[in-house]
Amino acid sequence: MQIQLLKSKIHRVRVTQAELHYVGSITIDEDLMDAANLIENEKVQIVNINNGERLETYVIKGERGSGEICLNGPASRKVAVGDIIIIIAYVGMDFEEAKKFKPVLVFPDERNRIS
């Protein structure tokens, strides 16, 4: 039996940009991607602390060390620059394997840097 569980999470990161006229996705500083074990094009869930919005999109690499968190395309309508969001990735795995699995949790500072 396969189940879905938390793979990784970037907890309480600040939105730095919102670009409506873009194909669609979330651009994430590559340092944050590495810390959270996320890869380009991976599906993620975005939870907006400020307004309760939830959406799914995919990851695009942002400039390393920039602190960039940019919602692109239609997703940009669900956030405002300065909003605090949580970025969540899930994984499917065997039930017994899942019992031993530990997710990666990242807690950036107020400038979206890894403390």
Backbone as XML, in Angstrom:
<?xml version="1.0"?>
<chain id="A" units="angstrom">
  <residue number="1" name="MET">
    <atom name="N" x="0.839" y="-1.175" z="0.000"/>
    <atom name="CA" x="0.000" y="0.000" z="0.000"/>
    <atom name="C" x="0.889" y="1.244" z="0.000"/>
  </residue>
  <residue number="2" name="GLN">
    <atom name="N" x="0.580" y="2.182" z="-0.870"/>
    <atom name="CA" x="1.274" y="3.464" z="-0.950"/>
    <atom name="C" x="0.455" y="4.527" z="-0.218"/>
  </residue>
  <residue number="3" name="ILE">
    <atom name="N" x="1.151" y="5.421" z="0.497"/>
    <atom name="CA" x="0.492" y="6.553" z="1.131"/>
    <atom name="C" x="1.259" y="7.826" z="0.796"/>
  </residue>
  <residue number="4" name="GLN">
    <atom name="N" x="0.607" y="8.968" z="0.932"/>
    <atom name="CA" x="1.231" y="10.272" z="0.712"/>
    <atom name="C" x="1.603" y="10.858" z="2.064"/>
  </residue>
  <residue number="5" name="LEU">
    <atom name="N" x="2.813" y="11.396" z="2.167"/>
    <atom name="CA" x="3.207" y="12.053" z="3.407"/>
    <atom name="C" x="4.130" y="13.224" z="3.121"/>
  </residue>
  <residue number="6" name="LEU">
    <atom name="N" x="4.333" y="14.043" z="4.132"/>
    <atom name="CA" x="5.179" y="15.216" z="4.009"/>
    <atom name="C" x="6.603" y="14.805" z="3.663"/>
  </residue>
  <residue number="7" name="LYS">
    <atom name="N" x="7.131" y="15.347" z="2.566"/>
    <atom name="CA" x="8.525" y="15.107" z="2.167"/>
    <atom name="C" x="9.411" y="16.235" z="2.680"/>
  </residue>
  <residue number="8" name="SER">
    <atom name="N" x="8.978" y="17.476" z="2.425"/>
    <atom name="CA" x="9.772" y="18.616" z="2.853"/>
    <atom name="C" x="8.885" y="19.849" z="2.963"/>
  </residue>
  <residue number="9" name="LYS">
    <atom name="N" x="9.377" y="20.813" z="3.764"/>
    <atom name="CA" x="8.602" y="22.025" z="3.993"/>
    <atom name="C" x="9.539" y="23.192" z="4.249"/>
  </residue>
  <residue number="10" name="ILE">
    <atom name="N" x="9.245" y="24.309" z="3.589"/>
    <atom name="CA" x="9.886" y="25.588" z="3.902"/>
    <atom name="C" x="8.828" y="26.365" z="4.678"/>
  </residue>
  <residue number="11" name="HIS">
    <atom name="N" x="9.066" y="26.544" z="5.957"/>
    <atom name="CA" x="8.057" y="27.078" z="6.869"/>
    <atom name="C" x="8.219" y="28.578" z="7.070"/>
  </residue>
  <residue number="12" name="ARG">
    <atom name="N" x="7.178" y="29.327" z="6.750"/>
    <atom name="CA" x="7.101" y="30.768" z="6.991"/>
    <atom name="C" x="8.197" y="31.548" z="6.265"/>
  </residue>
  <residue number="13" name="VAL">
    <atom name="N" x="8.099" y="31.523" z="4.944"/>
    <atom name="CA" x="9.006" y="32.289" z="4.093"/>
    <atom name="C" x="8.212" y="33.471" z="3.520"/>
  </residue>
  <residue number="14" name="ARG">
    <atom name="N" x="8.885" y="34.571" z="3.264"/>
    <atom name="CA" x="8.215" y="35.810" z="2.815"/>
    <atom name="C" x="8.205" y="35.912" z="1.280"/>
  </residue>
  <residue number="15" name="VAL">
    <atom name="N" x="7.054" y="36.248" z="0.712"/>
    <atom name="CA" x="6.924" y="36.461" z="-0.735"/>
    <atom name="C" x="7.641" y="37.761" z="-1.097"/>
  </residue>
  <residue number="16" name="THR">
    <atom name="N" x="8.581" y="37.681" z="-2.050"/>
    <atom name="CA" x="9.338" y="38.863" z="-2.465"/>
    <atom name="C" x="8.831" y="39.459" z="-3.771"/>
  </residue>
  <residue number="17" name="GLN">
    <atom name="N" x="8.113" y="38.647" z="-4.572"/>
    <atom name="CA" x="7.603" y="39.111" z="-5.859"/>
    <atom name="C" x="6.334" y="38.344" z="-6.206"/>
  </residue>
  <residue number="18" name="ALA">
    <atom name="N" x="5.515" y="38.954" z="-7.054"/>
    <atom name="CA" x="4.348" y="38.297" z="-7.650"/>
    <atom name="C" x="4.261" y="38.803" z="-9.085"/>
  </residue>
  <residue number="19" name="GLU">
    <atom name="N" x="4.409" y="37.899" z="-10.048"/>
    <atom name="CA" x="4.465" y="38.272" z="-11.471"/>
    <atom name="C" x="3.309" y="37.618" z="-12.224"/>
  </residue>
  <residue number="20" name="LEU">
    <atom name="N" x="2.262" y="38.378" z="-12.510"/>
    <atom name="CA" x="1.087" y="37.840" z="-13.178"/>
    <atom name="C" x="1.388" y="37.339" z="-14.590"/>
  </residue>
  <residue number="21" name="HIS">
    <atom name="N" x="2.112" y="38.104" z="-15.373"/>
    <atom name="CA" x="2.315" y="37.763" z="-16.783"/>
    <atom name="C" x="3.527" y="36.850" z="-16.959"/>
  </residue>
  <residue number="22" name="TYR">
    <atom name="N" x="3.328" y="35.616" z="-16.537"/>
    <atom name="CA" x="4.349" y="34.585" z="-16.584"/>
    <atom name="C" x="3.625" y="33.275" z="-16.800"/>
  </residue>
  <residue number="23" name="VAL">
    <atom name="N" x="4.298" y="32.267" z="-17.267"/>
    <atom name="CA" x="3.658" y="30.990" z="-17.562"/>
    <atom name="C" x="3.004" y="30.383" z="-16.311"/>
  </residue>
  <residue number="24" name="GLY">
    <atom name="N" x="3.632" y="30.504" z="-15.167"/>
    <atom name="CA" x="3.048" y="29.988" z="-13.927"/>
    <atom name="C" x="4.006" y="29.096" z="-13.182"/>
  </residue>
  <residue number="25" name="SER">
    <atom name="N" x="4.088" y="29.289" z="-11.863"/>
    <atom name="CA" x="4.984" y="28.498" z="-11.024"/>
    <atom name="C" x="5.336" y="29.291" z="-9.780"/>
  </residue>
  <residue number="26" name="ILE">
    <atom name="N" x="6.290" y="28.770" z="-8.990"/>
    <atom name="CA" x="6.890" y="29.519" z="-7.891"/>
    <atom name="C" x="8.400" y="29.479" z="-8.079"/>
  </residue>
  <residue number="27" name="THR">
    <atom name="N" x="9.017" y="30.637" z="-8.063"/>
    <atom name="CA" x="10.470" y="30.738" z="-8.146"/>
    <atom name="C" x="11.002" y="30.783" z="-6.721"/>
  </residue>
  <residue number="28" name="ILE">
    <atom name="N" x="11.952" y="29.886" z="-6.413"/>
    <atom name="CA" x="12.504" y="29.761" z="-5.062"/>
    <atom name="C" x="14.021" y="29.857" z="-5.127"/>
  </residue>
  <residue number="29" name="ASP">
    <atom name="N" x="14.601" y="30.672" z="-4.254"/>
    <atom name="CA" x="16.057" y="30.761" z="-4.093"/>
    <atom name="C" x="16.630" y="29.340" z="-4.057"/>
  </residue>
  <residue number="30" name="GLU">
    <atom name="N" x="17.641" y="29.105" z="-4.879"/>
    <atom name="CA" x="18.215" y="27.757" z="-4.983"/>
    <atom name="C" x="18.796" y="27.260" z="-3.652"/>
  </residue>
  <residue number="31" name="ASP">
    <atom name="N" x="19.275" y="28.160" z="-2.791"/>
    <atom name="CA" x="19.752" y="27.739" z="-1.468"/>
    <atom name="C" x="18.610" y="27.125" z="-0.657"/>
  </residue>
  <residue number="32" name="LEU">
    <atom name="N" x="17.434" y="27.738" z="-0.719"/>
    <atom name="CA" x="16.269" y="27.202" z="-0.009"/>
    <atom name="C" x="15.827" y="25.873" z="-0.615"/>
  </residue>
  <residue number="33" name="MET">
    <atom name="N" x="15.877" y="25.791" z="-1.946"/>
    <atom name="CA" x="15.533" y="24.528" z="-2.611"/>
    <atom name="C" x="16.434" y="23.403" z="-2.128"/>
  </residue>
  <residue number="34" name="ASP">
    <atom name="N" x="17.741" y="23.667" z="-2.105"/>
    <atom name="CA" x="18.690" y="22.642" z="-1.666"/>
    <atom name="C" x="18.424" y="22.235" z="-0.219"/>
  </residue>
  <residue number="35" name="ALA">
    <atom name="N" x="18.211" y="23.218" z="0.641"/>
    <atom name="CA" x="17.984" y="22.940" z="2.060"/>
    <atom name="C" x="16.728" y="22.099" z="2.271"/>
  </residue>
  <residue number="36" name="ALA">
    <atom name="N" x="15.702" y="22.337" z="1.433"/>
    <atom name="CA" x="14.431" y="21.624" z="1.577"/>
    <atom name="C" x="14.354" y="20.375" z="0.711"/>
  </residue>
  <residue number="37" name="ASN">
    <atom name="N" x="15.436" y="20.054" z="0.005"/>
    <atom name="CA" x="15.461" y="18.871" z="-0.847"/>
    <atom name="C" x="14.385" y="18.942" z="-1.941"/>
  </residue>
  <residue number="38" name="LEU">
    <atom name="N" x="14.232" y="20.133" z="-2.531"/>
    <atom name="CA" x="13.305" y="20.335" z="-3.642"/>
    <atom name="C" x="14.085" y="20.408" z="-4.940"/>
  </residue>
  <residue number="39" name="ILE">
    <atom name="N" x="13.471" y="19.963" z="-6.034"/>
    <atom name="CA" x="14.112" y="20.059" z="-7.339"/>
    <atom name="C" x="13.222" y="20.867" z="-8.290"/>
  </residue>
  <residue number="40" name="GLU">
    <atom name="N" x="13.842" y="21.392" z="-9.339"/>
    <atom name="CA" x="13.110" y="22.158" z="-10.327"/>
    <atom name="C" x="12.003" y="21.295" z="-10.938"/>
  </residue>
  <residue number="41" name="ASN">
    <atom name="N" x="10.848" y="21.892" z="-11.136"/>
    <atom name="CA" x="9.644" y="21.273" z="-11.696"/>
    <atom name="C" x="8.888" y="20.380" z="-10.716"/>
  </residue>
  <residue number="42" name="GLU">
    <atom name="N" x="9.360" y="20.262" z="-9.483"/>
    <atom name="CA" x="8.652" y="19.458" z="-8.491"/>
    <atom name="C" x="7.343" y="20.139" z="-8.106"/>
  </residue>
  <residue number="43" name="LYS">
    <atom name="N" x="6.295" y="19.344" z="-7.953"/>
    <atom name="CA" x="4.994" y="19.859" z="-7.533"/>
    <atom name="C" x="5.051" y="20.223" z="-6.052"/>
  </residue>
  <residue number="44" name="VAL">
    <atom name="N" x="4.514" y="21.407" z="-5.718"/>
    <atom name="CA" x="4.452" y="21.851" z="-4.324"/>
    <atom name="C" x="3.088" y="22.446" z="-4.032"/>
  </residue>
  <residue number="45" name="GLN">
    <atom name="N" x="2.737" y="22.433" z="-2.766"/>
    <atom name="CA" x="1.543" y="23.115" z="-2.274"/>
    <atom name="C" x="2.000" y="24.389" z="-1.576"/>
  </residue>
  <residue number="46" name="ILE">
    <atom name="N" x="1.293" y="25.484" z="-1.826"/>
    <atom name="CA" x="1.582" y="26.767" z="-1.196"/>
    <atom name="C" x="0.420" y="27.089" z="-0.262"/>
  </residue>
  <residue number="47" name="VAL">
    <atom name="N" x="0.744" y="27.423" z="0.984"/>
    <atom name="CA" x="-0.264" y="27.811" z="1.967"/>
    <atom name="C" x="0.071" y="29.232" z="2.401"/>
  </residue>
  <residue number="48" name="ASN">
    <atom name="N" x="-0.870" y="30.160" z="2.195"/>
    <atom name="CA" x="-0.649" y="31.561" z="2.526"/>
    <atom name="C" x="-1.155" y="31.826" z="3.944"/>
  </residue>
  <residue number="49" name="ILE">
    <atom name="N" x="-0.245" y="32.156" z="4.846"/>
    <atom name="CA" x="-0.590" y="32.438" z="6.242"/>
    <atom name="C" x="-1.475" y="33.678" z="6.342"/>
  </residue>
  <residue number="50" name="ASN">
    <atom name="N" x="-1.235" y="34.674" z="5.482"/>
    <atom name="CA" x="-1.941" y="35.950" z="5.584"/>
    <atom name="C" x="-3.414" y="35.873" z="5.194"/>
  </residue>
  <residue number="51" name="ASN">
    <atom name="N" x="-3.739" y="35.071" z="4.169"/>
    <atom name="CA" x="-5.124" y="35.068" z="3.702"/>
    <atom name="C" x="-5.774" y="33.686" z="3.624"/>
  </residue>
  <residue number="52" name="GLY">
    <atom name="N" x="-5.056" y="32.645" z="3.990"/>
    <atom name="CA" x="-5.631" y="31.300" z="4.005"/>
    <atom name="C" x="-5.682" y="30.604" z="2.658"/>
  </residue>
  <residue number="53" name="GLU">
    <atom name="N" x="-5.227" y="31.246" z="1.589"/>
    <atom name="CA" x="-5.242" y="30.621" z="0.260"/>
    <atom name="C" x="-4.327" y="29.398" z="0.233"/>
  </residue>
  <residue number="54" name="ARG">
    <atom name="N" x="-4.737" y="28.397" z="-0.538"/>
    <atom name="CA" x="-3.931" y="27.200" z="-0.789"/>
    <atom name="C" x="-3.947" y="26.952" z="-2.288"/>
  </residue>
  <residue number="55" name="LEU">
    <atom name="N" x="-2.784" y="26.579" z="-2.819"/>
    <atom name="CA" x="-2.713" y="26.285" z="-4.251"/>
    <atom name="C" x="-1.574" y="25.318" z="-4.500"/>
  </residue>
  <residue number="56" name="GLU">
    <atom name="N" x="-1.612" y="24.703" z="-5.669"/>
    <atom name="CA" x="-0.531" y="23.817" z="-6.097"/>
    <atom name="C" x="0.106" y="24.400" z="-7.340"/>
  </residue>
  <residue number="57" name="THR">
    <atom name="N" x="1.413" y="24.238" z="-7.438"/>
    <atom name="CA" x="2.165" y="24.700" z="-8.603"/>
    <atom name="C" x="3.455" y="23.877" z="-8.678"/>
  </residue>
  <residue number="58" name="TYR">
    <atom name="N" x="4.422" y="24.359" z="-9.435"/>
    <atom name="CA" x="5.704" y="23.658" z="-9.545"/>
    <atom name="C" x="6.842" y="24.647" z="-9.330"/>
  </residue>
  <residue number="59" name="VAL">
    <atom name="N" x="8.005" y="24.111" z="-9.005"/>
    <atom name="CA" x="9.166" y="24.908" z="-8.612"/>
    <atom name="C" x="10.028" y="25.287" z="-9.810"/>
  </residue>
  <residue number="60" name="ILE">
    <atom name="N" x="10.477" y="26.550" z="-9.810"/>
    <atom name="CA" x="11.508" y="27.038" z="-10.729"/>
    <atom name="C" x="12.662" y="27.542" z="-9.868"/>
  </residue>
  <residue number="61" name="LYS">
    <atom name="N" x="13.897" y="27.257" z="-10.295"/>
    <atom name="CA" x="15.077" y="27.727" z="-9.558"/>
    <atom name="C" x="15.193" y="29.228" z="-9.610"/>
  </residue>
  <residue number="62" name="GLY">
    <atom name="N" x="15.394" y="29.825" z="-8.427"/>
    <atom name="CA" x="15.690" y="31.240" z="-8.330"/>
    <atom name="C" x="17.174" y="31.449" z="-8.095"/>
  </residue>
  <residue number="63" name="GLU">
    <atom name="N" x="17.599" y="32.684" z="-8.168"/>
    <atom name="CA" x="19.009" y="33.004" z="-7.977"/>
    <atom name="C" x="19.476" y="32.597" z="-6.585"/>
  </residue>
  <residue number="64" name="ARG">
    <atom name="N" x="20.565" y="31.838" z="-6.542"/>
    <atom name="CA" x="21.130" y="31.360" z="-5.283"/>
    <atom name="C" x="21.523" y="32.535" z="-4.390"/>
  </residue>
  <residue number="65" name="GLY">
    <atom name="N" x="21.087" y="32.490" z="-3.125"/>
    <atom name="CA" x="21.438" y="33.514" z="-2.152"/>
    <atom name="C" x="20.608" y="34.780" z="-2.228"/>
  </residue>
  <residue number="66" name="SER">
    <atom name="N" x="19.624" y="34.805" z="-3.114"/>
    <atom name="CA" x="18.824" y="36.019" z="-3.322"/>
    <atom name="C" x="17.680" y="36.171" z="-2.328"/>
  </residue>
  <residue number="67" name="GLY">
    <atom name="N" x="17.253" y="35.069" z="-1.726"/>
    <atom name="CA" x="16.077" y="35.097" z="-0.864"/>
    <atom name="C" x="14.780" y="35.173" z="-1.654"/>
  </residue>
  <residue number="68" name="GLU">
    <atom name="N" x="14.871" y="34.994" z="-2.968"/>
    <atom name="CA" x="13.711" y="35.145" z="-3.845"/>
    <atom name="C" x="12.635" y="34.095" z="-3.599"/>
  </residue>
  <residue number="69" name="ILE">
    <atom name="N" x="11.407" y="34.582" z="-3.450"/>
    <atom name="CA" x="10.211" y="33.751" z="-3.427"/>
    <atom name="C" x="9.192" y="34.501" z="-4.276"/>
  </residue>
  <residue number="70" name="CYS">
    <atom name="N" x="8.957" y="34.027" z="-5.490"/>
    <atom name="CA" x="8.088" y="34.732" z="-6.433"/>
    <atom name="C" x="6.993" y="33.801" z="-6.942"/>
  </residue>
  <residue number="71" name="LEU">
    <atom name="N" x="5.742" y="34.195" z="-6.729"/>
    <atom name="CA" x="4.617" y="33.467" z="-7.297"/>
    <atom name="C" x="4.351" y="34.039" z="-8.676"/>
  </residue>
  <residue number="72" name="ASN">
    <atom name="N" x="4.283" y="33.166" z="-9.681"/>
    <atom name="CA" x="4.154" y="33.559" z="-11.073"/>
    <atom name="C" x="2.812" y="33.145" z="-11.645"/>
  </residue>
  <residue number="73" name="GLY">
    <atom name="N" x="2.378" y="33.859" z="-12.672"/>
    <atom name="CA" x="1.146" y="33.524" z="-13.376"/>
    <atom name="C" x="-0.070" y="33.664" z="-12.472"/>
  </residue>
  <residue number="74" name="PRO">
    <atom name="N" x="-1.102" y="32.861" z="-12.699"/>
    <atom name="CA" x="-2.335" y="32.976" z="-11.925"/>
    <atom name="C" x="-2.116" y="32.870" z="-10.410"/>
  </residue>
  <residue number="75" name="ALA">
    <atom name="N" x="-1.101" y="32.137" z="-9.986"/>
    <atom name="CA" x="-0.817" y="32.005" z="-8.547"/>
    <atom name="C" x="-0.489" y="33.350" z="-7.911"/>
  </residue>
  <residue number="76" name="SER">
    <atom name="N" x="-0.011" y="34.299" z="-8.725"/>
    <atom name="CA" x="0.339" y="35.612" z="-8.188"/>
    <atom name="C" x="-0.886" y="36.348" z="-7.651"/>
  </residue>
  <residue number="77" name="ARG">
    <atom name="N" x="-2.061" y="35.969" z="-8.084"/>
    <atom name="CA" x="-3.303" y="36.584" z="-7.597"/>
    <atom name="C" x="-3.677" y="36.099" z="-6.198"/>
  </residue>
  <residue number="78" name="LYS">
    <atom name="N" x="-3.020" y="35.062" z="-5.726"/>
    <atom name="CA" x="-3.336" y="34.467" z="-4.416"/>
    <atom name="C" x="-2.440" y="34.981" z="-3.301"/>
  </residue>
  <residue number="79" name="VAL">
    <atom name="N" x="-1.479" y="35.857" z="-3.641"/>
    <atom name="CA" x="-0.533" y="36.389" z="-2.653"/>
    <atom name="C" x="-0.333" y="37.880" z="-2.866"/>
  </residue>
  <residue number="80" name="ALA">
    <atom name="N" x="0.245" y="38.512" z="-1.867"/>
    <atom name="CA" x="0.741" y="39.880" z="-1.991"/>
    <atom name="C" x="2.204" y="39.855" z="-1.569"/>
  </residue>
  <residue number="81" name="VAL">
    <atom name="N" x="3.007" y="40.715" z="-2.161"/>
    <atom name="CA" x="4.402" y="40.820" z="-1.738"/>
    <atom name="C" x="4.418" y="41.116" z="-0.240"/>
  </residue>
  <residue number="82" name="GLY">
    <atom name="N" x="5.230" y="40.375" z="0.480"/>
    <atom name="CA" x="5.309" y="40.503" z="1.937"/>
    <atom name="C" x="4.522" y="39.444" z="2.686"/>
  </residue>
  <residue number="83" name="ASP">
    <atom name="N" x="3.602" y="38.739" z="1.994"/>
    <atom name="CA" x="2.855" y="37.666" z="2.659"/>
    <atom name="C" x="3.814" y="36.572" z="3.122"/>
  </residue>
  <residue number="84" name="ILE">
    <atom name="N" x="3.431" y="35.902" z="4.176"/>
    <atom name="CA" x="4.184" y="34.760" z="4.700"/>
    <atom name="C" x="3.502" y="33.490" z="4.208"/>
  </residue>
  <residue number="85" name="ILE">
    <atom name="N" x="4.280" y="32.594" z="3.590"/>
    <atom name="CA" x="3.731" y="31.349" z="3.062"/>
    <atom name="C" x="4.508" y="30.153" z="3.593"/>
  </residue>
  <residue number="86" name="ILE">
    <atom name="N" x="3.903" y="28.991" z="3.435"/>
    <atom name="CA" x="4.551" y="27.708" z="3.700"/>
    <atom name="C" x="4.570" y="26.955" z="2.374"/>
  </residue>
  <residue number="87" name="ILE">
    <atom name="N" x="5.719" y="26.403" z="2.026"/>
    <atom name="CA" x="5.878" y="25.631" z="0.792"/>
    <atom name="C" x="6.041" y="24.170" z="1.195"/>
  </residue>
  <residue number="88" name="ILE">
    <atom name="N" x="5.149" y="23.311" z="0.689"/>
    <atom name="CA" x="5.092" y="21.915" z="1.123"/>
    <atom name="C" x="5.225" y="20.983" z="-0.081"/>
  </residue>
  <residue number="89" name="ALA">
    <atom name="N" x="6.065" y="19.967" z="0.046"/>
    <atom name="CA" x="6.164" y="18.909" z="-0.958"/>
    <atom name="C" x="5.814" y="17.583" z="-0.288"/>
  </residue>
  <residue number="90" name="TYR">
    <atom name="N" x="5.115" y="16.743" z="-1.017"/>
    <atom name="CA" x="4.700" y="15.436" z="-0.510"/>
    <atom name="C" x="5.372" y="14.339" z="-1.326"/>
  </residue>
  <residue number="91" name="VAL">
    <atom name="N" x="5.377" y="13.149" z="-0.788"/>
    <atom name="CA" x="5.955" y="11.997" z="-1.478"/>
    <atom name="C" x="5.052" y="10.788" z="-1.235"/>
  </residue>
  <residue number="92" name="GLY">
    <atom name="N" x="4.980" y="9.912" z="-2.232"/>
    <atom name="CA" x="4.260" y="8.648" z="-2.073"/>
    <atom name="C" x="5.262" y="7.557" z="-1.779"/>
  </residue>
  <residue number="93" name="MET">
    <atom name="N" x="4.954" y="6.754" z="-0.775"/>
    <atom name="CA" x="5.844" y="5.627" z="-0.472"/>
    <atom name="C" x="5.086" y="4.513" z="0.206"/>
  </residue>
  <residue number="94" name="ASP">
    <atom name="N" x="5.735" y="3.387" z="0.275"/>
    <atom name="CA" x="5.170" y="2.216" z="0.922"/>
    <atom name="C" x="4.870" y="2.519" z="2.391"/>
  </residue>
  <residue number="95" name="PHE">
    <atom name="N" x="3.774" y="2.004" z="2.906"/>
    <atom name="CA" x="3.330" y="2.262" z="4.269"/>
    <atom name="C" x="4.406" y="1.945" z="5.305"/>
  </residue>
  <residue number="96" name="GLU">
    <atom name="N" x="5.056" y="0.813" z="5.184"/>
    <atom name="CA" x="6.084" y="0.431" z="6.166"/>
    <atom name="C" x="7.305" y="1.341" z="6.070"/>
  </residue>
  <residue number="97" name="GLU">
    <atom name="N" x="7.700" y="1.686" z="4.862"/>
    <atom name="CA" x="8.817" y="2.612" z="4.660"/>
    <atom name="C" x="8.472" y="3.985" z="5.251"/>
  </residue>
  <residue number="98" name="ALA">
    <atom name="N" x="7.238" y="4.399" z="5.077"/>
    <atom name="CA" x="6.784" y="5.706" z="5.562"/>
    <atom name="C" x="6.887" y="5.828" z="7.078"/>
  </residue>
  <residue number="99" name="LYS">
    <atom name="N" x="6.750" y="4.731" z="7.782"/>
    <atom name="CA" x="6.831" y="4.766" z="9.250"/>
    <atom name="C" x="8.203" y="5.230" z="9.729"/>
  </residue>
  <residue number="100" name="LYS">
    <atom name="N" x="9.235" y="5.007" z="8.915"/>
    <atom name="CA" x="10.611" y="5.363" z="9.295"/>
    <atom name="C" x="11.081" y="6.676" z="8.668"/>
  </residue>
  <residue number="101" name="PHE">
    <atom name="N" x="10.311" y="7.201" z="7.744"/>
    <atom name="CA" x="10.720" y="8.381" z="6.987"/>
    <atom name="C" x="10.655" y="9.649" z="7.834"/>
  </residue>
  <residue number="102" name="LYS">
    <atom name="N" x="11.668" y="10.509" z="7.693"/>
    <atom name="CA" x="11.711" y="11.805" z="8.381"/>
    <atom name="C" x="11.737" y="12.919" z="7.333"/>
  </residue>
  <residue number="103" name="PRO">
    <atom name="N" x="10.766" y="13.819" z="7.348"/>
    <atom name="CA" x="10.755" y="14.909" z="6.374"/>
    <atom name="C" x="11.838" y="15.947" z="6.667"/>
  </residue>
  <residue number="104" name="VAL">
    <atom name="N" x="12.150" y="16.751" z="5.660"/>
    <atom name="CA" x="13.094" y="17.859" z="5.798"/>
    <atom name="C" x="12.281" y="19.118" z="6.089"/>
  </residue>
  <residue number="105" name="LEU">
    <atom name="N" x="12.598" y="19.793" z="7.181"/>
    <atom name="CA" x="11.909" y="21.024" z="7.577"/>
    <atom name="C" x="12.904" y="22.165" z="7.596"/>
  </residue>
  <residue number="106" name="VAL">
    <atom name="N" x="12.581" y="23.258" z="6.901"/>
    <atom name="CA" x="13.465" y="24.414" z="6.797"/>
    <atom name="C" x="12.740" y="25.620" z="7.402"/>
  </residue>
  <residue number="107" name="PHE">
    <atom name="N" x="13.447" y="26.354" z="8.266"/>
    <atom name="CA" x="12.888" y="27.516" z="8.952"/>
    <atom name="C" x="13.748" y="28.740" z="8.629"/>
  </residue>
  <residue number="108" name="PRO">
    <atom name="N" x="13.446" y="29.432" z="7.513"/>
    <atom name="CA" x="14.256" y="30.589" z="7.123"/>
    <atom name="C" x="14.064" y="31.780" z="8.069"/>
  </residue>
  <residue number="109" name="ASP">
    <atom name="N" x="15.014" y="32.705" z="8.013"/>
    <atom name="CA" x="14.868" y="33.935" z="8.817"/>
    <atom name="C" x="13.967" y="34.926" z="8.064"/>
  </residue>
  <residue number="110" name="GLU">
    <atom name="N" x="13.835" y="36.127" z="8.594"/>
    <atom name="CA" x="12.931" y="37.131" z="8.010"/>
    <atom name="C" x="13.370" y="37.625" z="6.641"/>
  </residue>
  <residue number="111" name="ARG">
    <atom name="N" x="14.600" y="37.324" z="6.241"/>
    <atom name="CA" x="15.105" y="37.682" z="4.906"/>
    <atom name="C" x="15.166" y="36.484" z="3.969"/>
  </residue>
  <residue number="112" name="ASN">
    <atom name="N" x="14.476" y="35.402" z="4.346"/>
    <atom name="CA" x="14.424" y="34.169" z="3.544"/>
    <atom name="C" x="15.788" y="33.498" z="3.425"/>
  </residue>
  <residue number="113" name="ARG">
    <atom name="N" x="16.593" y="33.656" z="4.437"/>
    <atom name="CA" x="17.904" y="33.004" z="4.475"/>
    <atom name="C" x="17.838" y="31.860" z="5.483"/>
  </residue>
  <residue number="114" name="ILE">
    <atom name="N" x="18.675" y="30.874" z="5.290"/>
    <atom name="CA" x="18.738" y="29.741" z="6.217"/>
    <atom name="C" x="19.572" y="30.159" z="7.413"/>
  </residue>
  <residue number="115" name="SER">
    <atom name="N" x="18.970" y="30.049" z="8.602"/>
    <atom name="CA" x="19.687" y="30.492" z="9.812"/>
    <atom name="C" x="20.752" y="29.496" z="10.217"/>
  </residue>
</chain>
